Amino acid sequence: MAEFHSATQAHQRASRLAQKFPGGFVLQGKGNSMLPLYSSGTLLVVKPIPFEQLSRGMSVVFSKDNHTVTHVLVAKAKDGWRTTGLNNRRHDYVTVNASNIRGVVVAAFTPVVGQTLAMR
């Protein structure tokens, strides 16, 4: 369900939601690799999840070269999961595995022409 909120309300709601999950957190996306799902500036609520519970199609947050990346799981591989940004032409060269997974996106708060759209 989509709702409109001010930027301040969106930050507050995202933070409250993240607190419901042990180890949950909020991060702000940057870049266009996940367009059209998440635009740059989108607040993402992330829930930690065990590696064994991952499944194809999930938006995951993982560490890659000392950066945090949010991409989609596309294929299981022997060394982990292959990921890609929805707006990218190729899969990532780093796989998601038990050592670099940070969690899955459970909600997004996206800026829309001066307001923020919350989707769950």
N, C-alpha and C positions, 0 to 999 in steps of 0.2 A: 504494500500500500504506500503510495507517495503522499508526502505532506510537505508544505512549505514552512520554513523557519528562518529567522534571522541568523546571521553567522554566529552570533553569541549563543543563541538557543541551540544551534546545531552542535557547537562544541560541547555544550553542557549535556545535551542528550547523548551524544556519542560517548562522552566520558562516563556517564551514568550506566549506559549499556555495557561498556567494557568492564566496569566494576562487577558486573554480574557473573563474569567468568574468571575463575582463578587464573591469574597471570595475564588476563586480557589487557589490551592496550589499544590506543588510537594512534594512527599515523596519518600524515597528509601526503597524498600521492603527488608525484611530480613527473611530468612528461606525458607523451601521447601514445605510449605503447599499448595501453589498454582501452583506447577509444574503440567503439563508442560507449563501452560500458562505464568506464571511469575516466573523467577528464582530469587534466592537471588541476591540483588544488582540492580534489575530493578527499574528505575525511573518511578513513576506513577503520572500522571496528574489527579488531583481530582477536580471535579466540585460539589459544594454543590447542594443538591436537596431536595425538601420537601419530608417528609416521605410518603405522600399520592401518590407521583409519582413513587415510587419504584415498580419494577416488577420482577418476577422470572427470574433468569439467569443473572441479573446485578452483576457486581463486585462492591462491596461496601466497603467503609472504615468506620469503627465504633470504638468506645471506648469500651474496655473490660478490667476490672480490672486494670485501670490506664495505659493501653497499647493501641496502635492503631493497629487494625487488618484489613486486606483486605481479604475478602472471598466472596463467591457467594451466592446470595439469592436462596434458594431451595424450601421453602414452607411457605405460609402465616399461621400464628397461631393467636389465640385470643390475645396473649400478644405481638405480633410483627411479625417479620420474622425470620425463622430458616435459619441459614447459615452453610456453610462448606467450608473447603479448598478442592480444587480439588484432592489433594493428601492425604486427611484424610479419615479415615474409618467411622467416626461418625460425626453427626451434632454438632455444638457448643452448649454449655449449656447456653450461653447468647443469648437472642434474640436481633435483631436490632429493635429499636423503635424510636419514635420522639426525645427522649432525648439523644440517643447515636450515631445517624447517623451523619457522617461527610461529606459524599458525595459519588459519583460514579466515577469509573475510566473511563476516556474518551480517554486516550492514554497511551502507555507504551513505554519506551526506555530501551531495554534489552541488556546488555553486551554480545557480541558474539566474542569469541577468539580475544581479543585485540581491537575490534571495538564495536560500539553500533548500534543495530538495532532499528529503530523507527517504531512503528506500530500504525495506527489510524483506 
